[in-house]
Amino acid sequence: MGIIAGLIAGLIVAYFAGVHIPAAYSTYMAVGILAALDSVCGGISASMTKTFNLKIFISGLFFNAVIAAGLVYLGKLLGVDLSLAAIVVFGSRIIQNFAIIRRLLLNKFEKKDKILNK
């Protein structure tokens, strides 16, 4: 429940803060946010499997976003669009984490149904 409250609070603060990101940095921000979302989804699935470690989560959240934005910057310097590769990789990881979360929730509800049916 705390994760959802933190997410909602963060969205509200971001909305009312009125921060404007220049168009030149939009690709870096998009890839950084996608990397951060990947870390959040991984944190949720780790929490559900009781393997969550706050140090790993915080370091992954920060470093994944920085490394992703850095790779996009390096790609721009080399004339290669690495943002597409980052989007594919982080997008597939988010989908994998959601699949794990879905399976864990389905297994949890199946066990509850078996208990109710007995």
C-alpha distances in whole Angstrom, upper triangle without the diagonal:
4,5,5,6,9,10,11,12,14,16,17,18,20,21,23,24,27,27,30,30,34,35,36,33,31,31,30,27,26,27,25,22,22,22,19,17,19,18,14,15,16,14,11,14,15,12,12,16,15,17,15,17,16,20,20,17,18,22,21,19,22,25,25,24,28,29,29,30,33,34,34,36,38,39,40,42,44,44,41,38,36,33,33,33,30,28,30,28,25,25,26,23,20,22,22,18,17,20,19,15,17,19,17,15,19,20,17,18,22,21,20,23,25,25,25,28,30
4,5,5,6,9,10,10,12,14,15,16,18,20,21,22,25,25,28,28,32,33,34,31,29,30,28,25,25,25,23,20,21,21,18,16,18,16,13,14,16,13,11,15,15,12,14,17,16,17,14,16,14,17,18,15,16,19,19,17,20,23,23,22,25,27,27,28,31,32,32,34,37,37,38,41,42,42,40,37,35,32,33,32,29,28,29,28,24,25,26,23,20,23,23,19,19,22,20,17,19,22,19,18,22,23,20,21,25,25,24,26,29,28,29,32,33
4,5,5,6,9,10,10,12,14,15,16,18,20,21,23,23,26,26,29,30,31,28,26,27,25,22,22,22,20,17,17,17,14,13,15,13,9,11,13,10,8,12,13,10,12,16,15,16,13,14,13,16,16,13,14,17,16,14,17,20,19,19,22,24,24,25,28,29,29,31,33,34,35,37,39,39,37,34,31,28,29,29,25,24,26,24,21,21,22,20,17,19,20,16,16,19,18,15,17,20,17,17,20,21,19,21,24,24,24,26,29,28,29,32,34
4,5,5,6,9,10,11,12,14,15,16,18,20,22,22,25,25,29,29,31,28,26,26,25,22,21,22,20,17,18,18,15,13,16,15,11,12,15,12,10,14,15,13,14,18,18,19,16,18,16,20,20,16,17,20,19,17,19,22,21,21,24,26,25,26,29,30,30,32,34,35,35,38,39,39,37,34,31,28,29,29,26,24,26,25,21,21,22,20,17,19,20,17,16,19,18,15,17,20,18,16,20,22,20,20,24,25,23,26,29,28,28,31,33
4,5,5,6,9,10,11,12,14,15,17,18,21,21,24,25,29,30,32,29,27,28,27,23,23,24,22,19,20,21,17,16,18,17,14,15,18,15,14,17,18,16,17,21,20,21,18,19,17,20,21,18,18,21,21,18,20,24,23,22,25,27,27,27,30,32,31,33,36,36,37,39,41,41,39,36,34,30,31,32,28,27,29,28,24,24,26,24,21,23,24,20,19,23,22,19,21,23,21,20,23,25,23,23,27,27,26,28,31,31,31,34,36
4,5,5,6,9,10,10,12,14,15,16,19,19,22,22,26,28,29,26,24,25,24,20,20,21,19,16,18,18,14,14,16,15,12,14,16,14,13,17,17,15,17,20,20,20,17,18,15,18,18,15,14,18,18,15,17,20,20,19,22,24,24,24,27,29,28,30,33,33,34,36,38,38,36,33,31,28,29,30,26,25,27,26,22,22,25,22,19,22,23,20,19,23,22,19,21,24,22,21,25,26,24,25,29,29,28,31,33,33,33,36,38
4,5,5,6,9,10,10,12,14,15,17,18,20,20,24,25,27,23,21,22,21,18,17,19,17,13,15,16,12,11,14,13,10,12,15,13,12,16,17,16,17,21,20,21,18,19,16,19,19,15,15,18,17,14,16,19,19,17,20,23,22,22,25,27,26,28,31,31,31,34,36,36,34,30,28,25,26,27,23,22,24,23,19,19,22,20,17,19,21,18,17,21,20,17,20,23,21,20,24,25,24,25,28,29,28,30,33,33,33,36,38
4,5,5,6,9,10,11,12,14,16,17,20,21,24,26,28,25,22,24,23,20,19,21,19,16,17,19,16,14,17,17,14,15,18,17,15,19,21,19,20,23,23,24,21,22,20,22,23,19,18,22,21,18,20,23,22,20,23,26,25,25,28,29,28,30,33,33,34,36,38,38,36,33,31,27,28,29,26,24,26,26,22,22,24,23,19,21,23,20,19,23,23,20,21,25,23,22,25,27,25,26,29,30,29,31,34,34,34,37,39
4,5,5,6,9,10,11,12,15,16,19,20,24,26,27,24,23,25,23,20,20,22,20,17,19,20,16,16,19,18,15,17,20,18,17,21,22,20,22,25,25,25,22,22,19,22,23,19,18,21,21,18,19,23,22,20,23,26,25,25,28,30,29,30,33,34,34,36,39,38,37,34,32,29,30,31,27,26,28,28,24,24,27,25,22,24,26,23,22,26,26,23,25,28,26,25,28,30,28,29,32,33,32,34,37,36,36,39,42
4,5,5,6,8,10,10,13,13,16,17,21,22,24,21,19,21,20,16,17,18,16,13,16,17,13,13,17,16,13,16,18,17,17,20,21,20,22,25,25,25,21,21,18,20,21,17,16,19,18,15,16,19,19,17,19,22,21,21,24,26,25,27,30,30,30,33,35,35,33,30,28,25,27,28,24,23,26,25,21,22,25,23,20,23,24,22,21,25,25,22,24,28,26,25,29,31,29,30,33,34,33,35,38,38,38,41,43
4,6,5,6,9,10,12,12,15,16,19,21,23,20,18,20,19,16,16,18,16,13,15,17,14,13,17,17,14,16,19,18,18,21,23,22,23,26,27,27,23,24,21,23,23,19,18,21,20,17,18,21,20,18,21,23,22,21,25,26,25,26,30,30,30,32,35,34,32,29,28,24,26,27,24,22,25,25,21,21,24,23,19,22,24,22,21,24,25,22,24,27,27,25,28,31,29,30,33,34,33,35,38,38,38,41,43
4,5,5,6,8,11,12,15,17,21,22,25,22,20,23,22,18,19,21,19,16,19,21,18,17,21,20,18,20,23,21,21,24,26,24,26,29,29,29,26,27,24,26,26,22,21,24,24,20,21,24,24,21,24,27,25,24,28,30,28,29,33,33,33,35,38,37,36,32,31,28,29,30,27,25,28,28,25,24,28,26,23,25,28,25,24,28,28,25,27,30,29,28,31,33,31,32,35,36,35,37,40,40,40,42,45
4,5,5,6,9,10,13,15,19,21,23,21,19,22,21,17,18,21,18,16,19,20,17,17,21,20,18,21,23,22,22,25,26,25,27,30,30,30,26,26,23,24,25,22,20,23,23,19,19,23,23,20,22,25,24,23,26,28,27,28,31,32,31,34,36,36,35,32,31,27,29,30,27,26,29,29,25,25,29,27,24,27,29,26,26,30,30,27,29,32,31,30,33,35,34,34,38,39,37,40,43,42,42,45,47
4,6,5,7,7,10,12,16,18,20,17,16,18,17,14,15,17,16,13,16,18,15,15,19,19,17,20,22,21,22,25,26,25,27,30,30,30,26,26,23,24,25,21,19,22,21,18,18,21,21,17,19,23,21,20,23,25,24,25,28,29,28,30,33,32,31,28,27,24,26,27,24,23,26,26,22,23,26,25,22,25,27,25,25,28,29,27,28,32,31,30,33,35,34,35,38,39,38,40,43,43,43,46,48
4,6,6,8,11,13,16,18,21,18,17,19,19,16,16,19,18,15,18,20,18,18,21,22,20,22,25,24,24,27,29,28,29,32,32,32,29,29,26,28,28,24,23,25,25,21,21,24,24,20,23,26,24,22,26,28,26,27,30,30,29,32,35,34,33,30,29,25,27,29,26,24,27,28,24,24,27,27,24,26,29,27,26,29,30,28,29,33,32,31,34,36,35,35,39,40,39,41,44,44,44,46,49
4,5,8,11,14,18,20,22,20,19,22,22,18,19,22,21,18,21,23,21,21,25,24,22,25,28,26,26,30,31,30,32,35,35,35,31,31,28,29,30,27,25,27,27,23,23,26,26,23,25,28,27,25,28,30,28,29,33,33,32,34,37,36,36,33,32,28,30,32,29,27,31,31,28,28,31,30,27,30,32,30,29,33,34,31,32,36,35,34,37,39,38,38,41,42,41,43,46,46,46,49,51
4,6,9,12,15,18,20,18,17,21,20,16,18,21,19,17,21,22,20,20,24,24,22,25,27,26,27,30,31,30,32,35,35,34,31,30,27,28,29,25,23,25,25,22,21,24,24,21,22,26,25,23,26,28,26,26,30,31,30,32,35,34,34,31,30,27,29,31,28,27,30,30,27,27,31,30,27,30,32,30,30,34,34,32,34,37,36,35,38,40,39,39,43,44,43,45,48,48,48,51,53
4,6,10,13,15,18,16,15,19,19,16,17,20,19,17,21,22,20,21,25,25,24,26,29,28,28,32,33,32,34,37,37,37,33,33,30,30,31,27,25,27,27,23,22,25,25,22,23,26,25,22,25,27,25,25,29,30,28,30,33,32,32,29,29,26,28,30,27,26,29,30,27,27,31,30,28,30,33,31,31,34,35,33,35,38,38,36,39,42,41,41,44,46,45,47,50,50,50,52,55
4,7,10,13,15,13,13,16,15,13,15,18,16,15,18,20,18,19,23,23,22,25,27,27,28,31,32,31,34,36,36,35,32,31,28,28,29,26,23,25,24,21,20,22,22,19,19,23,21,19,22,24,22,22,26,26,25,27,30,29,29,26,26,23,25,27,24,24,27,28,25,25,29,28,26,29,32,30,30,33,34,32,34,38,37,36,39,42,41,41,45,46,45,47,50,50,50,53,55
4,6,9,12,10,10,14,14,11,13,17,16,15,18,20,19,20,23,24,24,26,28,28,29,32,33,33,35,38,38,37,34,33,30,30,30,27,25,26,25,22,21,23,23,19,19,22,21,18,21,23,20,20,24,24,22,24,27,27,27,24,24,21,23,26,23,22,26,27,24,25,29,28,26,29,32,30,30,34,35,33,35,38,38,38,40,43,42,43,46,47,47,49,51,52,52,54,57
4,6,8,7,7,10,10,8,11,14,13,13,16,18,17,18,21,22,22,24,27,27,28,31,32,32,34,36,37,36,32,32,29,29,28,26,24,24,23,20,19,20,20,16,16,19,17,14,17,19,17,16,20,20,18,21,24,23,23,20,20,17,20,22,20,19,23,24,22,22,26,26,24,27,30,29,29,32,33,32,34,37,37,37,39,42,41,42,45,47,47,48,51,52,52,54,57
4,5,6,7,10,11,10,12,15,15,15,18,20,20,21,24,25,25,27,29,30,31,34,35,35,37,39,40,38,35,35,32,32,31,29,27,27,26,23,21,22,22,18,18,20,18,15,17,19,16,15,19,19,17,19,22,21,21,19,20,17,20,22,21,20,24,25,23,24,27,28,26,29,32,31,31,34,36,35,37,40,40,40,42,45,44,45,48,50,50,51,54,55,55,57,60
4,5,5,8,10,10,11,14,15,15,17,19,20,21,23,25,25,27,29,30,31,33,35,36,37,39,40,39,36,35,33,33,32,29,28,27,26,23,22,23,22,18,18,20,18,15,17,18,15,14,18,17,15,17,20,18,19,16,18,15,17,20,19,18,22,23,22,22,26,26,25,28,30,30,30,33,35,34,36,39,39,39,41,44,44,45,47,49,49,51,53,54,55,57,59
4,6,7,8,10,11,13,14,16,17,19,20,22,23,25,26,28,29,30,32,34,35,36,38,40,40,39,36,35,33,32,31,29,27,27,25,23,21,22,21,17,17,18,16,13,14,16,12,11,15,14,12,14,17,15,16,14,16,14,16,19,18,18,21,22,21,22,26,26,26,28,31,31,31,34,35,35,37,40,40,40,43,45,45,46,49,50,51,52,55,56,56,58,61
4,6,5,6,9,10,11,12,14,15,16,18,20,21,22,24,26,27,28,30,31,33,35,36,37,35,32,31,29,28,27,25,23,23,22,19,18,18,17,14,13,15,13,10,12,13,11,10,14,14,12,14,17,16,16,14,14,12,15,17,16,16,19,20,19,20,23,24,23,26,28,28,28,31,33,32,34,37,37,37,40,42,42,43,46,47,48,49,52,53,53,55,58
4,5,5,6,9,10,10,12,14,15,16,18,20,21,22,24,25,27,28,30,31,33,34,35,34,31,31,29,28,27,25,23,23,21,19,18,19,17,14,14,16,13,10,13,14,11,12,15,15,13,16,19,17,17,14,14,11,14,16,14,13,17,19,17,17,21,22,20,23,26,25,26,29,30,30,31,34,35,35,37,39,40,40,43,45,45,46,49,50,51,52,55
4,5,5,6,8,10,11,12,14,15,17,19,20,21,23,24,26,27,28,30,32,33,34,32,30,30,28,28,26,24,23,22,20,18,17,17,15,12,13,13,10,8,11,11,8,9,13,12,11,14,16,14,13,10,10,7,10,12,11,10,14,15,14,15,18,19,19,21,23,23,24,27,28,28,30,33,33,34,36,38,39,40,42,44,44,46,48,49,50,52,54
4,6,5,6,9,10,11,12,14,15,17,18,20,21,22,24,26,27,28,30,32,32,30,28,27,25,24,23,21,20,19,17,15,14,14,12,9,9,10,8,5,8,9,7,7,11,11,11,13,15,15,14,12,11,8,11,13,11,11,15,15,14,15,19,19,18,21,23,23,24,27,28,28,30,32,33,33,36,38,38,39,42,43,44,45,48,49,50,52,54
4,6,5,6,8,10,10,12,14,15,16,18,20,21,22,24,25,26,28,30,31,29,26,26,24,23,22,20,18,18,16,14,13,14,12,9,10,12,10,7,11,12,10,11,15,15,14,17,19,19,18,15,14,11,13,15,12,12,16,16,14,15,19,18,17,20,22,22,22,26,27,26,28,31,31,31,34,36,36,37,40,41,42,43,46,47,47,49,52
4,5,5,6,9,10,10,12,14,15,16,18,20,21,23,24,25,27,29,30,28,26,26,24,24,22,20,19,19,17,14,14,15,13,10,12,13,10,9,12,13,10,13,16,15,15,18,20,19,17,14,13,9,11,13,10,9,13,14,11,12,16,16,15,17,20,19,20,23,24,24,25,28,29,29,31,34,34,35,37,39,39,41,43,44,45,47,49
4,5,5,6,9,10,10,13,14,15,16,18,20,21,22,24,26,27,28,26,24,24,23,22,20,18,17,17,14,12,13,12,10,7,9,10,6,6,10,10,8,11,13,13,13,16,18,17,15,12,10,7,9,10,7,7,10,10,9,10,13,13,13,16,18,18,19,21,23,23,25,27,28,28,31,33,33,34,37,38,39,40,43,44,45,47,49
4,5,5,6,9,10,11,12,14,15,16,19,20,21,22,25,26,27,24,22,21,20,19,17,15,14,14,12,9,9,10,8,4,7,8,6,6,9,10,10,11,14,14,15,18,19,19,18,15,13,10,13,13,9,10,13,13,10,12,15,14,14,17,19,18,19,22,23,22,25,27,27,28,31,32,33,34,36,38,38,40,42,43,44,46,48
4,5,5,6,9,10,10,12,14,15,16,18,20,21,23,24,25,24,21,21,19,19,18,15,14,15,13,10,10,12,10,7,10,12,9,9,13,14,13,15,18,18,18,21,23,22,20,17,15,12,14,15,11,10,14,13,10,11,15,14,12,15,17,16,17,20,21,20,22,25,25,26,28,30,30,31,34,35,36,38,40,41,42,44,46
4,5,5,6,9,10,10,12,14,15,17,18,20,21,23,24,22,20,21,20,20,18,15,15,15,13,10,12,13,9,8,11,12,9,10,14,13,13,15,18,17,18,21,22,22,19,16,14,11,12,12,9,7,10,10,6,8,11,10,9,12,14,13,14,17,18,18,20,23,23,24,26,28,28,30,32,33,34,36,38,39,40,42,44
4,5,5,6,9,10,11,12,14,16,16,18,20,21,22,20,18,18,17,17,14,12,12,12,9,7,9,9,6,5,9,9,7,9,12,12,12,15,16,17,18,21,22,22,19,17,14,11,13,12,8,9,11,9,6,9,11,9,9,13,14,13,15,17,18,18,20,23,23,24,26,28,28,30,32,33,34,36,38,39,40,42,44
4,5,5,6,9,10,10,12,14,15,16,18,20,21,19,16,16,14,15,13,10,10,11,8,5,7,9,7,6,9,11,10,11,14,15,15,17,19,20,21,23,25,25,23,20,17,15,16,16,12,12,14,13,9,11,14,11,10,14,15,13,15,18,18,17,20,22,22,23,26,27,27,29,31,32,33,35,37,38,39,41,43
4,5,5,6,8,10,11,12,14,15,17,18,20,18,16,17,16,17,15,11,12,14,11,8,11,13,10,9,13,14,12,14,17,17,17,20,22,22,23,26,27,27,24,21,18,15,16,16,13,11,13,12,8,9,12,10,7,11,13,11,11,15,15,14,17,19,19,20,22,24,24,26,28,29,30,32,34,35,36,38,40
4,5,5,6,9,10,11,12,14,15,17,18,16,14,15,15,16,13,11,12,13,9,8,11,12,9,9,13,13,11,14,17,16,17,20,21,21,23,25,26,26,23,20,17,15,16,14,11,11,12,10,6,8,9,7,5,9,10,8,10,13,13,13,16,18,18,19,21,23,23,25,27,28,29,31,33,34,35,37,39
4,5,5,6,9,10,10,12,14,15,16,14,12,12,11,12,10,7,9,9,6,5,9,10,8,9,12,13,12,15,17,17,18,21,22,22,24,27,27,28,25,23,20,18,19,17,14,14,15,13,9,11,13,9,8,12,12,10,12,15,14,14,17,19,18,19,22,23,23,25,27,28,29,31,33,34,35,37,39
4,5,5,6,9,10,10,12,14,15,14,11,12,11,13,11,8,10,12,9,7,11,13,11,12,15,16,15,17,20,20,21,23,25,25,27,29,30,31,28,25,22,20,21,20,16,16,17,15,12,13,14,11,9,12,13,10,11,14,13,12,15,17,16,17,20,21,21,23,25,26,27,29,31,32,33,35,37
4,5,5,6,9,10,11,13,14,13,12,14,14,16,13,10,13,14,11,10,14,15,13,14,17,18,16,19,22,21,22,25,26,26,28,31,31,31,28,25,22,20,20,19,16,15,16,14,11,11,12,9,6,9,9,6,7,10,10,9,12,14,13,14,17,18,18,20,22,23,24,26,28,29,30,32,34
4,5,5,6,8,10,11,12,10,9,11,12,13,10,8,11,13,10,10,13,14,12,14,17,17,16,19,21,21,22,25,26,26,28,31,31,31,28,26,23,21,21,19,16,16,16,14,11,12,12,8,8,10,9,6,9,11,9,9,13,14,13,15,18,18,18,21,23,24,25,27,28,29,31,33,34
4,5,5,6,9,10,10,9,6,8,9,11,9,6,9,11,10,9,13,14,13,15,18,18,18,21,23,23,24,27,28,28,30,32,33,34,31,29,25,23,24,23,19,19,20,17,14,15,16,12,11,14,13,9,11,14,12,10,14,16,14,15,18,19,18,21,23,23,24,27,28,29,30,33,34
4,5,5,6,9,10,10,8,11,11,14,13,10,13,15,13,12,16,18,16,17,21,21,21,23,25,26,26,29,31,31,33,35,36,36,33,30,27,25,25,24,21,20,21,19,16,16,16,13,11,13,12,8,9,12,10,8,11,13,11,12,15,16,15,17,20,20,21,23,25,26,27,29,31
4,5,5,6,9,9,8,12,13,16,13,11,15,17,14,14,18,19,17,19,22,22,21,24,26,26,27,30,31,31,33,36,36,36,33,30,27,25,25,24,21,20,20,18,15,16,15,12,10,12,10,6,8,9,7,5,9,10,8,10,13,13,13,16,18,18,20,22,23,24,26,28,29
4,5,5,6,5,5,8,10,13,11,9,13,15,13,14,17,18,17,19,22,22,22,25,26,26,28,30,31,32,34,36,36,37,34,32,28,27,27,25,22,22,22,19,17,18,17,14,13,15,13,9,11,13,10,9,13,13,11,13,16,16,15,18,20,20,21,24,25,25,27,30,31
4,5,5,6,5,8,10,13,12,10,14,16,15,15,18,20,19,21,24,24,24,26,28,29,30,33,34,34,36,38,39,40,37,34,31,29,29,28,25,24,25,22,19,20,20,16,15,17,15,12,13,15,11,10,13,14,11,12,16,15,14,17,19,19,20,23,24,24,26,28,29
4,5,8,8,12,14,17,15,14,17,19,18,18,22,23,21,23,26,27,26,29,31,31,32,35,36,36,38,40,41,41,38,35,32,30,30,29,26,25,25,23,20,21,20,17,15,16,14,11,12,13,9,7,11,11,7,9,12,12,10,13,16,15,16,19,20,20,22,25,26
4,6,8,11,14,17,15,14,18,19,18,19,22,23,22,24,27,27,27,29,31,31,32,35,36,36,39,41,41,41,38,36,33,31,31,29,26,26,25,23,21,21,20,17,16,17,14,12,13,13,9,9,12,11,8,11,13,12,11,15,16,15,17,20,21,21,23,25,26
4,6,9,12,15,14,13,17,18,17,19,22,23,22,24,27,27,27,30,32,32,34,36,37,37,40,42,42,43,40,38,34,33,33,31,28,28,28,25,23,24,23,19,19,20,18,15,16,17,13,12,15,15,11,14,16,15,14,17,19,18,19,22,23,22,25,27,27
4,6,10,12,10,11,14,16,15,16,19,20,19,22,24,24,25,28,29,29,31,33,34,35,37,39,39,40,37,35,32,30,31,29,26,26,26,23,21,22,21,18,18,19,17,14,16,17,13,13,17,16,13,16,19,17,17,20,22,21,22,25,26,26,28,30,31
4,6,9,8,8,11,13,12,13,16,17,17,19,22,22,23,25,27,27,29,31,32,33,35,37,37,39,36,34,30,29,29,28,24,25,25,22,20,21,21,17,17,19,17,14,16,17,14,14,17,17,15,17,20,19,18,21,23,23,24,27,28,27,30,32,33
4,6,5,6,9,10,11,12,15,15,16,18,20,21,22,24,25,26,28,30,31,32,34,36,36,38,35,33,30,29,30,28,25,25,26,23,20,23,22,19,18,21,19,16,19,20,17,17,21,21,18,20,24,23,22,25,27,26,27,31,31,31,33,36,36
4,5,5,6,8,10,10,12,14,15,17,18,19,21,23,24,25,27,29,30,31,33,34,36,37,35,33,29,28,29,28,24,25,26,23,20,23,23,19,19,22,21,17,20,22,19,18,22,23,21,22,25,25,24,27,29,28,29,32,34,33,35,38,38
4,5,5,6,8,10,11,12,14,16,17,17,19,21,22,23,26,27,28,29,31,32,34,35,33,32,28,27,29,27,24,25,26,23,20,23,24,20,20,23,22,19,22,24,21,21,25,26,23,25,28,28,27,30,32,32,33,36,37,36,39,41,42
4,6,5,6,8,10,10,11,14,15,15,17,19,20,21,23,25,26,27,29,30,31,33,31,29,25,24,26,24,21,22,23,20,17,20,20,17,17,20,19,16,19,21,19,19,22,23,21,23,26,26,26,29,31,30,31,34,35,35,38,40,41
4,6,5,6,9,10,10,12,14,15,16,18,20,21,22,24,25,27,29,30,31,32,30,28,24,23,24,23,19,20,21,18,16,18,19,15,15,18,17,14,17,19,17,17,20,21,20,21,25,25,24,27,29,29,30,33,34,34,36,38,39
4,5,5,6,8,10,11,12,14,16,17,18,20,22,23,24,26,27,29,30,32,30,28,24,23,25,24,20,21,23,20,17,20,21,17,17,21,20,17,20,22,21,20,23,25,23,24,28,28,27,30,32,32,33,36,37,37,39,42,43
4,5,5,6,8,10,11,12,14,15,16,18,20,21,22,24,25,26,28,29,28,26,23,22,24,22,19,20,22,19,16,20,21,17,18,21,20,18,21,23,22,22,25,26,25,27,30,30,29,32,34,34,35,38,39,40,41,44,45
4,5,5,5,8,10,10,11,14,15,16,18,19,20,22,24,25,26,27,25,23,20,19,21,19,15,17,18,15,13,16,17,13,14,18,17,15,18,20,19,19,22,23,22,24,27,28,27,30,32,32,34,36,37,38,40,42,43
4,6,6,6,9,10,11,13,14,16,17,19,20,21,23,25,26,27,25,23,20,18,20,19,15,16,18,15,12,15,17,14,13,17,17,15,17,20,19,19,22,24,23,24,27,28,27,30,32,33,33,36,38,38,39,42,43
4,6,5,6,9,10,11,12,14,16,17,18,20,21,23,24,26,24,22,19,18,20,19,16,17,19,17,14,17,19,17,16,20,20,18,21,24,23,22,26,27,26,28,31,32,31,34,36,36,37,40,41,42,43,46,47
4,5,5,6,8,10,10,12,14,15,16,18,20,21,22,24,22,21,17,16,19,17,14,16,18,16,14,17,19,16,17,20,20,19,21,24,23,23,26,28,27,29,32,32,32,35,37,37,38,41,42,43,45,47,48
4,6,5,6,9,10,10,12,14,15,16,18,20,21,22,20,18,15,14,16,14,11,13,14,12,10,13,15,12,13,17,17,16,18,21,20,21,24,25,25,27,29,30,30,33,35,35,37,39,40,41,43,45,46
4,6,5,6,8,10,11,12,14,15,17,19,20,21,19,17,14,12,15,14,11,12,15,13,10,14,16,14,14,18,18,17,19,22,22,22,25,27,27,28,31,32,32,34,36,37,38,40,42,43,44,46,48
4,5,5,6,9,10,10,12,14,15,16,18,20,18,17,14,13,16,15,12,14,17,15,13,17,19,17,18,21,22,21,23,26,25,26,29,30,30,31,34,35,35,38,40,41,41,44,45,46,48,50,51
4,5,5,6,9,10,10,12,14,15,16,18,16,15,12,12,15,13,10,13,15,13,12,16,17,16,17,20,21,20,23,25,25,25,28,30,30,31,34,35,35,38,40,40,42,44,45,46,48,50,51
4,5,5,6,9,10,11,13,14,15,16,14,12,9,8,11,10,7,9,12,10,9,13,15,14,15,18,19,18,21,23,23,24,26,28,29,30,32,34,34,36,38,39,41,42,44,45,47,48,50
4,5,5,6,9,10,11,13,14,15,14,12,10,8,12,12,9,11,14,13,12,15,18,17,17,21,22,21,23,26,26,27,29,31,32,33,35,37,37,39,41,42,43,45,47,48,49,51,53
4,5,5,6,9,10,11,12,14,13,12,10,10,14,13,11,14,16,15,15,18,20,19,20,23,24,24,26,28,29,29,32,34,34,35,38,39,39,41,43,45,46,48,49,50,52,54,55
4,5,5,6,9,10,10,12,10,10,7,8,11,10,8,12,14,13,13,16,18,17,19,22,22,23,25,27,27,29,31,32,33,35,37,38,39,41,42,44,45,47,48,50,51,53,55
4,5,5,6,9,10,10,9,7,5,5,9,9,8,10,13,13,13,15,18,18,19,21,23,23,25,27,28,29,31,33,34,35,37,39,40,41,43,44,46,47,49,50,52,53,55
4,5,5,6,9,10,10,9,8,9,12,13,12,14,17,17,17,19,21,21,22,25,26,27,28,31,32,32,34,36,37,38,40,42,43,44,46,48,49,50,52,54,55,57,59
4,5,5,6,9,8,9,8,10,13,13,12,15,17,17,18,20,22,22,24,26,27,28,30,32,32,33,36,37,38,40,42,43,44,46,47,49,50,52,53,55,56,58,60
4,5,5,6,5,6,5,8,10,10,11,13,15,15,17,19,20,21,23,25,26,27,29,30,32,33,35,36,37,39,41,42,43,45,46,48,49,51,53,54,55,57,59
4,5,5,6,6,8,9,12,13,13,15,17,18,19,21,23,24,25,27,28,29,31,33,34,35,37,39,40,41,43,44,45,47,49,50,52,53,55,56,57,59,61
4,6,8,10,10,12,15,16,16,18,20,21,22,24,26,26,28,30,31,32,34,36,37,38,40,41,42,44,46,47,48,50,51,53,54,56,58,59,60,62,64
4,6,9,10,12,14,14,16,18,19,20,21,23,25,26,27,29,30,32,34,35,36,38,39,41,42,44,45,47,48,50,51,53,54,56,57,59,60,62,64
4,7,9,11,13,14,15,17,19,20,21,23,24,26,27,29,30,32,33,35,36,38,39,41,42,43,45,47,48,49,51,53,54,55,57,59,60,61,63
4,6,9,10,10,12,14,15,16,18,19,21,22,24,25,27,28,30,31,33,34,36,37,39,40,41,43,45,46,47,49,51,52,54,55,57,58,60
4,5,6,8,9,11,12,14,15,16,18,20,21,22,24,26,27,28,30,31,33,34,36,37,39,40,42,43,44,46,48,49,51,52,54,55,57
4,5,5,6,9,10,11,12,14,15,17,18,20,21,23,24,26,27,29,30,32,33,34,36,38,39,40,42,44,45,46,48,50,51,52,54
4,5,5,6,9,10,10,12,14,15,16,18,20,21,22,24,26,26,28,30,31,32,34,36,37,38,40,42,43,44,46,48,49,50,52
4,5,5,6,9,10,10,12,14,15,16,18,20,21,22,24,26,27,28,30,31,32,34,36,37,38,41,42,43,45,47,47,49,51
4,5,5,6,9,10,11,12,14,15,17,18,20,21,23,24,26,27,29,30,31,33,35,36,37,39,41,42,43,45,47,48,50
4,5,5,6,8,10,11,12,14,15,16,18,20,21,22,24,26,27,28,30,31,33,34,36,37,39,40,42,44,45,46,48
4,6,5,6,8,10,10,12,14,15,16,18,20,21,22,24,26,26,28,30,31,32,34,36,37,38,40,42,43,44,46
4,6,5,6,9,10,10,12,14,15,16,18,20,21,22,24,26,27,28,30,31,32,35,36,37,39,41,42,43,45
4,5,5,6,9,10,11,12,14,15,17,18,20,21,23,24,26,27,29,30,31,33,35,36,38,39,41,42,44
4,5,5,6,9,10,10,12,14,15,16,18,20,21,22,24,26,27,28,30,32,33,34,36,38,39,40,42
4,5,5,6,9,10,11,12,14,15,16,18,20,21,22,24,26,27,28,30,32,33,35,36,37,39,41
4,5,5,6,9,10,10,12,14,15,16,18,20,21,22,24,26,27,29,30,31,33,35,36,37,39
4,5,5,6,9,10,11,12,14,15,17,18,20,21,23,24,26,27,29,30,32,33,35,36,38
4,5,5,6,9,10,10,12,14,15,16,18,20,21,22,24,26,27,28,30,32,33,34,36
4,5,5,6,9,10,10,12,14,15,16,18,20,21,22,24,26,27,28,30,31,32,35
4,5,5,6,9,10,11,12,14,15,17,18,20,21,23,25,26,27,29,30,31,33
4,5,5,6,9,10,11,12,14,15,16,18,20,21,23,24,26,27,29,30,32
4,5,5,6,9,10,10,12,14,15,16,18,20,21,22,24,26,27,28,30
4,5,5,6,9,10,10,12,14,15,16,18,20,21,22,24,26,27,29
4,5,5,6,9,10,11,12,14,15,17,19,20,21,23,24,26,27
4,6,5,6,9,10,11,12,14,15,17,18,20,21,23,24,26
4,5,5,6,9,10,11,12,14,15,16,18,20,21,22,25
4,5,5,6,8,10,10,12,14,15,16,18,20,21,23
4,5,5,6,9,10,11,12,14,15,17,19,20,22
4,5,5,6,9,10,11,12,14,16,17,18,20
4,5,5,6,9,10,10,12,14,15,16,19
4,5,5,6,9,10,11,12,14,15,17
4,6,5,6,9,10,11,13,15,16
4,5,5,6,9,10,11,12,14
4,5,5,6,9,10,10,13
4,5,5,6,9,10,11
4,5,5,6,9,10
4,5,5,6,9
4,5,5,6
4,6,5
4,6
4
